């Protein structure tokens, strides 16, 4: 299970974690997928995902508070 903590500037709201189950492919596959994405970006208004962040979300559990 992965937790992704977003920056929360409002001190009155609880900090939320986006919880999900994910599969991270082997480094070689991440590199290949990143290369394919890099080849598609020129001429498009796009932002690449960092290679080490490439994953497949299997189930998104949603936001939950820190408690």
C-alpha positions as a printed NumPy array, in Angstrom:
array([[  0.   ,   0.   ,   0.   ],
       [  1.327,   3.468,  -0.877],
       [  0.742,   6.742,   0.919],
       [  1.136,  10.031,  -0.914],
       [  1.081,  13.007,   1.441],
       [ -0.005,  16.221,  -0.24 ],
       [  1.039,  19.623,   1.037],
       [ -1.747,  21.139,   3.09 ],
       [ -1.444,  24.9  ,   3.704],
       [ -4.767,  25.223,   5.559],
       [ -4.006,  24.475,   9.223],
       [ -7.691,  23.94 ,  10.034],
       [ -8.063,  20.983,   7.659],
       [ -6.617,  17.574,   8.492],
       [ -3.69 ,  16.291,   6.44 ],
       [ -5.036,  13.773,   3.949],
       [ -3.23 ,  10.749,   2.538],
       [ -4.174,   9.347,  -0.841],
       [ -4.087,   5.596,  -0.267],
       [ -3.821,   3.083,  -3.06 ],
       [ -2.467,  -0.344,  -3.944],
       [  0.002,  -0.21 ,  -6.807],
       [  2.508,  -2.309,  -8.735],
       [  5.872,  -0.811,  -9.656],
       [  7.319,  -2.471, -12.762],
       [ 10.977,  -3.483, -12.885],
       [ 13.456,  -0.635, -13.477],
       [ 14.052,  -1.795, -17.069],
       [ 10.337,  -1.51 , -17.86 ],
       [ 10.129,   1.9  , -16.161],
       [ 13.028,   3.096, -18.322],
       [ 11.383,   1.808, -21.515],
       [  8.051,   3.416, -20.645],
       [  9.769,   6.692, -19.782],
       [ 11.641,   6.649, -23.115],
       [  8.392,   6.096, -25.018],
       [  6.798,   9.001, -23.15 ],
       [  9.786,  11.269, -23.903],
       [  9.4  ,  10.516, -27.614],
       [  5.725,  11.555, -27.497],
       [  6.157,  14.849, -25.606],
       [  7.769,  17.133, -28.241],
       [  5.124,  19.378, -29.751],
       [  2.653,  18.722, -26.937],
       [  1.942,  20.64 , -23.777],
       [  2.793,  17.726, -21.497],
       [  4.747,  17.038, -18.338],
       [  6.581,  13.755, -17.969],
       [  6.19 ,  11.532, -14.951],
       [  9.512,  10.831, -13.276],
       [ 10.808,   7.377, -14.19 ],
       [ 10.871,   6.241, -10.54 ],
       [  7.21 ,   7.262, -10.107],
       [  5.862,   5.125, -12.989],
       [  3.433,   2.578, -11.546],
       [  0.11 ,   0.898, -12.193],
       [ -2.602,   1.765,  -9.668],
       [ -4.502,  -1.432,  -8.893],
       [ -7.008,   0.003,  -6.409],
       [ -7.523,   3.577,  -5.225],
       [ -8.813,   3.615,  -1.655],
       [ -9.277,   7.371,  -1.538],
       [ -8.24 ,  10.173,   0.775],
       [ -8.066,   9.444,   4.494],
       [ -7.023,  11.726,   7.321],
       [ -3.773,  11.313,   9.228],
       [ -5.539,   9.903,  12.306]])
